[in-house]
Amino acid sequence: MTPDPGTALLTDRYELTMVAAALADGTASRRCVFELFARRLPDGRRYGVVAGTGRLLEALERFRFGPEDLELLAGVVDEDTVDWLRDYRFSGDVDGYPEGELYFPGSPILTVSGTFADAVILETLALSIYNHDSAIASAAARMVTAAAGRPLIEMGSRRTHEEAAVACARAAYLAGFGATSNLAARLRHGIPTAGTAAHAWILLHDDERSAFASQVAALGESTTLLVDTFDIRQGIDNAIAAAGTGLGAIRIDSGDLGELARQAREQLDGLGATGTKIVLSGDLDEYAIASLRAEPVDSYGVGTSVVTGSGHPTAGMVYKLVEVDGRPVSKRSTSKESRGGRKAALRRHKPTGTSVEEVVYRADAPPAVGPHDTVLPVPLVRGGKVQAGVDDLEAARDRLRGALVSVPWEGLKLSRGEPAIPTTFLSDQP
């Protein structure tokens, strides 16, 4: 295996050519503020979930240009820039919404402050992580809501890039999934894993009952048996014959899942396996999960729809320069505008805890903070040093659970509509 190459080359060429030009004309050291935000929510979405903060902070600590990186860049930028990159360490500050928080159009999700060269070089890395992980977490959170308390397992590793699979498992777990099939996600992030056997296991054996008996012998009667390889009714009979009425669960991966779940529950109960659970999988998304809410289902396995772009829209986040040497700057391009000046935000709540409004304001002119308001950005990095505890995955998972409870009920609908709460931009007011 090759050594870990770090994260510095996970970027676009133009980031480094801008640094080279800025070093040459003297603007590289100008104090700048960049903000990462989404201009709008994807069509059909009423909230977004901030995810990827922990991964970005870990990547930032490994953002170093090694000898091989510098050798490659010798043909991209001039020698003075190569020398500057050799010693590069991010030394600025980063503030942002804590991971697991909700975001809305214009929310200043991440604010990076430092010299121009210090901060612009992080654009591609920050966007690639946040756009990916926030899209996954936003889709997964809708599935968790649709499941109405029933556990979900993320099992999409075979439907995406091998490294993306680990990030997907992390984002889905943050959103409330209970486990993943991906073992690397357990190693890196401590996420519980689940999984027993695929259809290949059944086909390997001379008959279905032999396959089930072997699995039970190896994994115990609490295992989950996949019963839809041939005929589901016969599969259930074979499963109980092999494991007894103490069988942990059966899994159904195809067909009319609602009707099959009802039939399976009736058959299991008739066989005396009243405690055997029913797990459904097979191209499930939030809409399919919601349609199964009234069925006798105990948990869901979700793959393709949570890890691929076909299952959810992108987050559409951008990273824009908003301040230079204390002076607000903004982009005015049609449909791609940005708001100048460093900003922060707070969320207003009713005394009951229900969120009612997000207020985005100039950081140098904060509004009065009421007793039920929450100031959203928190310090993530100071002087290049990651702050303690800001990458805690379990804390982010708990935070999202609380944030979703605060959303007005209509904001949790799967149907199209306005964002769950409105955003007021005090920064636009004189």
C-alpha positions as CSV (number, residue, x, y, z in Angstrom):
1,M,0.0,0.0,0.0
2,T,1.2,3.5,-0.7
3,P,1.6,6.0,2.1
4,D,-1.3,8.3,3.0
5,P,-0.9,11.2,0.5
6,G,-2.6,13.7,2.7
7,T,-5.4,15.9,1.6
8,A,-3.6,18.9,0.0
9,L,-4.1,17.7,-3.6
10,L,-7.8,17.1,-3.1
11,T,-8.3,20.5,-4.7
12,D,-8.7,22.2,-8.1
13,R,-5.8,23.6,-10.0
14,Y,-7.2,27.1,-10.1
15,E,-7.0,27.4,-6.3
16,L,-3.2,27.1,-6.5
17,T,-2.8,29.3,-9.5
18,M,-4.8,32.0,-7.7
19,V,-2.4,31.7,-4.7
20,A,0.6,32.0,-7.1
21,A,-0.8,35.1,-8.7
22,A,-1.6,36.6,-5.3
23,L,1.9,35.9,-4.0
24,A,3.3,37.6,-7.0
25,D,1.2,40.8,-6.8
26,G,1.2,41.1,-3.0
27,T,-2.5,40.4,-2.3
28,A,-1.9,37.0,-0.8
29,S,-1.6,38.5,2.7
30,R,-4.7,40.6,2.6
31,R,-7.1,39.6,5.4
32,C,-10.2,37.9,4.0
33,V,-13.4,36.1,5.1
34,F,-14.9,33.3,3.0
35,E,-18.4,31.9,3.7
36,L,-19.8,28.5,2.7
37,F,-23.6,28.6,2.3
38,A,-26.5,27.3,0.1
39,R,-28.4,29.9,-1.9
40,R,-31.5,27.8,-1.8
41,L,-32.6,24.4,-0.7
42,P,-33.0,21.6,-3.3
43,D,-36.5,21.4,-4.9
44,G,-38.8,19.6,-2.5
45,R,-36.7,20.0,0.6
46,R,-37.8,22.0,3.6
47,Y,-34.5,21.9,5.6
48,G,-30.9,20.8,5.2
49,V,-28.6,19.0,7.6
50,V,-25.1,20.2,8.3
51,A,-22.8,17.2,8.0
52,G,-19.1,16.8,7.2
53,T,-17.7,19.2,9.8
54,G,-15.8,16.4,11.6
55,R,-14.4,15.1,8.3
56,L,-13.3,18.6,7.2
57,L,-11.5,19.3,10.5
58,E,-9.7,15.9,10.2
59,A,-8.8,16.7,6.6
60,L,-7.6,20.1,7.6
61,E,-5.0,18.7,10.0
62,R,-3.6,16.6,7.1
63,F,-3.6,19.4,4.6
64,R,0.1,19.4,3.9
65,F,2.1,19.4,0.7
66,G,4.6,16.5,0.7
67,P,7.6,16.0,-1.6
68,E,5.7,14.2,-4.3
69,D,2.9,16.8,-4.2
70,L,5.5,19.6,-4.7
71,E,7.2,17.7,-7.5
72,L,3.9,17.5,-9.3
73,L,3.2,21.2,-8.7
74,A,6.5,22.3,-10.1
75,G,4.9,22.3,-13.6
76,V,1.7,24.1,-12.3
77,V,3.0,27.0,-10.3
78,D,6.3,29.0,-10.1
79,E,9.2,28.1,-7.8
80,D,8.3,30.8,-5.2
81,T,4.8,29.3,-4.8
82,V,6.2,25.8,-4.5
83,D,8.4,27.1,-1.7
84,W,5.4,28.7,0.0
85,L,3.3,25.6,-0.3
86,R,6.2,23.5,1.2
87,D,5.6,25.3,4.5
88,Y,1.9,25.7,4.3
89,R,-0.1,25.2,7.4
90,F,-3.5,26.8,7.8
91,S,-3.2,29.4,10.5
92,G,-6.5,31.1,10.4
93,D,-9.9,30.8,12.1
94,V,-12.9,28.8,11.3
95,D,-16.4,29.2,12.7
96,G,-19.5,27.3,11.7
97,Y,-22.8,25.7,12.4
98,P,-22.2,22.8,14.7
99,E,-22.4,19.5,12.9
100,G,-26.0,18.0,13.1
101,E,-27.6,21.5,13.0
102,L,-30.2,22.4,10.4
103,Y,-29.5,24.9,7.7
104,F,-31.7,27.0,5.4
105,P,-31.1,29.3,2.4
106,G,-28.3,31.7,3.1
107,S,-27.2,30.2,6.4
108,P,-23.5,31.0,7.0
109,I,-22.7,27.3,7.6
110,L,-18.9,27.8,7.6
111,T,-16.8,31.0,7.9
112,V,-13.1,30.8,7.1
113,S,-11.0,33.8,8.1
114,G,-7.3,34.4,7.4
115,T,-5.1,35.7,4.6
116,F,-6.4,35.3,1.1
117,A,-3.8,32.5,0.4
118,D,-4.6,30.8,3.7
119,A,-8.3,30.6,3.1
120,V,-8.9,30.4,-0.7
121,I,-6.9,27.2,-0.8
122,L,-9.5,25.4,1.3
123,E,-12.4,26.0,-1.0
124,T,-12.5,22.8,-3.0
125,L,-11.8,20.6,0.0
126,A,-14.6,22.3,2.1
127,L,-17.1,22.2,-0.6
128,S,-16.5,18.6,-1.7
129,I,-16.9,17.4,1.9
130,Y,-19.9,19.5,2.9
131,N,-21.8,19.1,-0.4
132,H,-21.5,15.3,-0.2
133,D,-22.1,14.7,3.5
134,S,-24.9,17.3,3.9
135,A,-26.7,15.8,0.9
136,I,-26.5,12.3,2.4
137,A,-27.5,13.4,5.9
138,S,-30.4,15.5,4.6
139,A,-31.8,12.5,2.7
140,A,-31.2,10.2,5.5
141,A,-32.9,12.4,8.0
142,R,-36.0,12.4,5.9
143,M,-35.9,8.6,6.0
144,V,-35.5,8.5,9.7
145,T,-38.6,10.8,10.1
146,A,-40.5,8.5,7.7
147,A,-39.5,5.4,9.7
148,A,-41.2,6.9,12.8
149,G,-38.9,5.3,15.3
150,R,-38.2,2.0,13.5
151,P,-34.4,1.3,13.1
152,L,-32.7,1.8,9.8
153,I,-29.5,0.2,8.5
154,E,-27.3,1.9,5.9
155,M,-26.2,-0.7,3.4
156,G,-25.2,1.2,0.3
157,S,-21.4,0.5,0.1
158,R,-21.8,-1.5,-3.2
159,R,-23.5,1.4,-4.8
160,T,-20.9,4.1,-4.5
161,H,-17.1,4.8,-4.5
162,E,-15.3,2.8,-1.8
163,E,-14.2,5.9,0.1
164,A,-17.5,7.7,-0.4
165,A,-19.2,4.6,1.2
166,V,-17.4,5.3,4.5
167,A,-18.5,9.0,4.4
168,C,-22.0,8.0,3.5
169,A,-22.2,5.6,6.5
170,R,-21.0,8.4,8.8
171,A,-23.5,10.9,7.5
172,A,-26.4,8.4,7.6
173,Y,-25.5,7.5,11.2
174,L,-25.4,11.2,12.1
175,A,-28.9,11.5,10.6
176,G,-30.2,8.8,12.9
177,F,-29.6,5.5,11.2
178,G,-28.7,2.8,13.8
179,A,-26.0,0.8,12.0
180,T,-24.1,0.4,8.7
181,S,-22.9,-2.6,6.8
182,N,-19.5,-0.9,6.2
183,L,-16.7,-2.2,8.4
184,A,-14.4,0.7,7.6
185,A,-17.0,3.0,9.0
186,R,-16.8,1.1,12.3
187,L,-13.0,1.3,12.4
188,R,-12.8,5.0,11.6
189,H,-16.0,6.4,13.2
190,G,-17.1,3.8,15.7
191,I,-20.5,3.2,14.0
192,P,-22.3,-0.1,14.9
193,T,-22.3,-2.6,12.0
194,A,-25.0,-5.1,11.0
195,G,-25.4,-7.8,8.3
196,T,-25.6,-11.5,7.9
197,A,-25.9,-13.0,4.4
198,A,-26.8,-12.3,0.8
199,H,-28.7,-14.4,-1.7
200,A,-25.4,-15.9,-2.8
201,W,-25.2,-17.8,0.5
202,I,-28.6,-19.5,-0.2
203,L,-27.5,-20.4,-3.7
204,L,-24.2,-21.8,-2.5
205,H,-26.1,-24.7,-0.7
206,D,-28.0,-27.6,-2.2
207,D,-31.2,-26.3,-0.7
208,E,-32.6,-23.4,1.3
209,R,-33.1,-25.2,4.6
210,S,-29.4,-26.3,4.6
211,A,-28.3,-22.7,4.0
212,F,-30.4,-21.5,6.9
213,A,-29.3,-24.3,9.2
214,S,-25.6,-23.5,8.4
215,Q,-26.1,-19.8,9.1
216,V,-27.9,-20.5,12.4
217,A,-25.1,-22.9,13.4
218,A,-22.5,-20.2,12.7
219,L,-24.3,-17.1,14.0
220,G,-27.0,-18.4,16.4
221,E,-30.7,-18.3,16.3
222,S,-30.8,-14.5,16.8
223,T,-29.5,-14.1,13.2
224,T,-31.5,-12.7,10.3
225,L,-32.4,-15.1,7.5
226,L,-33.0,-13.9,4.0
227,V,-36.3,-15.6,2.9
228,D,-37.1,-14.3,-0.6
229,T,-34.5,-16.2,-2.8
230,F,-37.2,-18.6,-4.1
231,D,-40.6,-18.6,-2.5
232,I,-41.2,-16.4,0.6
233,R,-43.8,-18.6,2.2
234,Q,-41.7,-21.7,1.9
235,G,-38.7,-19.6,2.9
236,I,-40.3,-18.6,6.2
237,D,-41.3,-22.3,6.8
238,N,-37.7,-23.3,6.2
239,A,-36.3,-20.5,8.4
240,I,-38.4,-21.5,11.4
241,A,-37.7,-25.2,10.8
242,A,-33.9,-24.4,10.9
243,A,-33.8,-21.9,13.7
244,G,-36.9,-22.6,15.8
245,T,-39.4,-20.0,17.0
246,G,-36.7,-18.0,18.6
247,L,-35.3,-16.8,15.2
248,G,-34.2,-13.2,15.5
249,A,-35.5,-11.9,12.2
250,I,-36.3,-12.6,8.6
251,R,-35.4,-10.2,5.7
252,I,-37.5,-9.6,2.6
253,D,-35.6,-7.9,-0.2
254,S,-38.1,-7.9,-3.2
255,G,-41.7,-7.8,-4.2
256,D,-44.7,-5.9,-2.9
257,L,-43.1,-5.2,0.5
258,G,-46.2,-4.1,2.3
259,E,-48.3,-7.0,1.3
260,L,-45.5,-9.5,1.9
261,A,-44.8,-8.0,5.4
262,R,-48.4,-8.6,6.4
263,Q,-48.4,-12.1,5.1
264,A,-45.1,-12.8,6.7
265,R,-46.3,-11.5,10.1
266,E,-49.4,-13.7,9.9
267,Q,-47.4,-16.8,8.9
268,L,-44.7,-16.2,11.6
269,D,-47.3,-15.8,14.3
270,G,-49.1,-18.9,13.1
271,L,-45.8,-20.8,13.5
272,G,-45.3,-19.6,17.0
273,A,-42.5,-17.2,16.1
274,T,-44.2,-14.2,17.5
275,G,-41.0,-12.5,18.5
276,T,-39.3,-12.9,15.1
277,K,-38.8,-9.5,13.5
278,I,-39.4,-8.5,9.9
279,V,-36.7,-6.5,8.1
280,L,-37.4,-5.0,4.7
281,S,-34.9,-3.8,2.1
282,G,-34.8,-3.4,-1.7
283,D,-34.7,0.1,-3.3
284,L,-36.3,1.8,-0.3
285,D,-36.4,5.6,0.0
286,E,-38.3,8.0,2.3
287,Y,-41.4,7.8,0.2
288,A,-41.4,4.0,0.2
289,I,-40.7,3.9,4.0
290,A,-43.5,6.3,4.7
291,S,-45.9,4.2,2.7
292,L,-45.0,1.2,4.9
293,R,-45.6,3.0,8.2
294,A,-48.8,1.0,8.9
295,E,-47.3,-2.4,8.0
296,P,-45.9,-4.9,10.5
297,V,-42.3,-3.9,9.8
298,D,-39.6,-3.8,12.5
299,S,-36.6,-2.2,10.6
300,Y,-35.4,-1.2,7.2
301,G,-32.2,-1.7,5.2
302,V,-31.5,1.2,2.9
303,G,-28.8,1.3,0.2
304,T,-29.0,3.0,-3.2
305,S,-31.3,5.9,-2.3
306,V,-29.2,7.1,0.6
307,V,-25.7,6.9,-1.0
308,T,-26.3,8.0,-4.7
309,G,-27.3,11.1,-6.4
310,S,-30.3,9.3,-8.0
311,G,-31.7,9.0,-4.5
312,H,-31.4,12.7,-3.4
313,P,-30.6,16.1,-4.8
314,T,-27.2,17.8,-4.2
315,A,-26.8,20.3,-1.4
316,G,-25.7,23.1,-3.9
317,M,-23.3,24.8,-1.4
318,V,-20.9,27.5,-2.5
319,Y,-17.8,29.1,-0.9
320,K,-17.6,32.9,-1.5
321,L,-15.3,35.7,-0.5
322,V,-17.4,38.2,1.5
323,E,-14.9,40.5,3.1
324,V,-11.4,41.9,2.3
325,D,-9.5,43.9,4.9
326,G,-12.7,44.6,6.8
327,R,-14.5,45.8,3.7
328,P,-17.6,43.9,2.5
329,V,-17.5,42.5,-1.0
330,S,-20.3,40.7,-2.8
331,K,-21.0,39.0,-6.1
332,R,-23.9,40.4,-8.2
333,S,-24.1,37.8,-11.0
334,T,-27.7,37.0,-11.9
335,S,-29.0,34.1,-9.7
336,K,-25.5,33.7,-8.3
337,E,-25.4,36.7,-6.0
338,S,-23.8,36.7,-2.6
339,R,-24.2,39.0,0.5
340,G,-21.2,41.0,1.5
341,G,-19.6,41.1,5.0
342,R,-18.9,38.5,7.6
343,K,-22.2,37.2,9.0
344,A,-23.5,35.1,11.9
345,A,-27.0,33.8,12.6
346,L,-29.4,32.9,15.4
347,R,-32.5,30.8,15.5
348,R,-35.6,32.1,17.3
349,H,-37.9,29.6,19.1
350,K,-41.2,29.8,20.9
351,P,-41.2,29.2,24.6
352,T,-42.3,25.6,23.8
353,G,-39.1,25.1,21.8
354,T,-40.6,25.2,18.3
355,S,-38.3,27.1,15.9
356,V,-39.9,30.0,14.1
357,E,-37.2,32.0,12.3
358,E,-33.6,32.1,11.3
359,V,-32.0,35.5,11.5
360,V,-28.8,36.1,9.6
361,Y,-26.9,39.3,10.6
362,R,-23.6,41.1,10.1
363,A,-21.2,39.8,12.7
364,D,-20.3,43.3,13.8
365,A,-23.9,44.3,14.4
366,P,-25.6,41.4,16.3
367,P,-29.3,41.8,17.3
368,A,-30.6,41.4,20.8
369,V,-30.6,37.7,21.8
370,G,-33.8,36.6,23.5
371,P,-34.2,33.9,26.1
372,H,-35.4,31.4,23.5
373,D,-32.8,32.2,20.8
374,T,-29.8,30.1,19.9
375,V,-26.7,31.7,18.3
376,L,-25.7,29.2,15.7
377,P,-22.0,29.5,14.7
378,V,-19.4,28.1,17.1
379,P,-15.6,28.3,17.0
380,L,-14.2,25.3,15.1
381,V,-10.6,26.4,14.6
382,R,-8.5,29.1,16.2
383,G,-5.1,30.0,14.9
384,G,-5.0,26.8,12.9
385,K,-5.8,24.7,15.9
386,V,-9.0,22.5,15.9
387,Q,-11.0,23.2,19.0
388,A,-11.8,20.4,21.4
389,G,-15.0,18.4,21.0
390,V,-16.2,20.1,17.8
391,D,-15.9,16.9,15.8
392,D,-17.9,14.6,18.2
393,L,-20.1,12.4,16.1
394,E,-22.4,11.3,18.9
395,A,-22.9,14.9,20.0
396,A,-23.8,15.8,16.4
397,R,-26.3,12.9,16.2
398,D,-28.0,14.1,19.4
399,R,-28.0,17.7,18.1
400,L,-29.8,16.7,15.0
401,R,-32.4,14.8,16.9
402,G,-33.2,17.8,19.0
403,A,-33.2,20.1,16.0
404,L,-35.7,18.0,14.2
405,V,-38.0,18.0,17.2
406,S,-37.9,21.8,17.1
407,V,-39.1,21.9,13.5
408,P,-42.8,22.8,13.0
409,W,-44.7,19.7,12.0
410,E,-45.4,21.0,8.5
411,G,-41.7,21.4,8.0
412,L,-41.2,17.6,8.3
413,K,-43.6,16.8,5.5
414,L,-42.2,14.9,2.5
415,S,-44.2,17.0,0.1
416,R,-42.9,20.1,-1.6
417,G,-43.3,23.4,0.2
418,E,-41.5,26.4,1.7
419,P,-38.5,26.0,4.0
420,A,-39.6,24.8,7.5
421,I,-38.8,28.2,8.9
422,P,-38.3,31.6,7.2
423,T,-34.9,33.4,7.1
424,T,-34.6,37.1,7.8
425,F,-31.4,38.8,6.5
426,L,-30.6,41.7,8.8
427,S,-27.4,42.1,6.8
428,D,-29.5,43.5,3.9
429,Q,-30.9,46.3,6.0
430,P,-29.1,49.6,6.3
